[in-house]
Amino acid sequence: MSFTYPEVGATRDGGPLPAGYHHVRVRERIGHGRAAFDAVVEGVVTFELHRSIGLRVATSQPRAAVGVRVTSTLAGLLRIPCEVVWVLDEDRRGGYAYGTLPGHPERGEESFVADLDEHDDLWFTVTAFSRAATWYARLGGPLTRRAQAIATRRYVSAARTIAADASR
């Protein structure tokens, strides 16, 4: 199986996202300190972040690594196949991105990155570019974008909860 879009890896460096797609870039402060950072990165790379927003997640490996297949299922109906395209494992930054595979309702890429700034404030960033790949995603139009916005808010909220739990 191959990716359904040519710009594989475009979310990695924080630069401009590819033209012709809907873009999402949300960055929020979600906590403070090393314990919170470590917990959020662990939640991201073990796919617990996704599970915590109500997705059923099946993976080819328990941790994110380049080439790991991730298939999320929403409400037992919508199958969302992806593959990890890059992983970030640095002292103060961690996360990964995955790209869409055939069968995904959209084409594009999404990244989930936690970073600890020089004041030990913890930031979480979701970056994505996508466009409809199926008739029902095209038909959904604004509803499809609204669903993506809701999912992004839920990811940020879940990351904030993980950080808060680790800080107790």
Summary of the structure (lengths in Angstrom):
residues: 168
radius of gyration: 15.2
end to end distance: 43.2
largest distance: 46.7
contacts: 525
relative contact order: 0.25
helix: 29%
strand: 38%
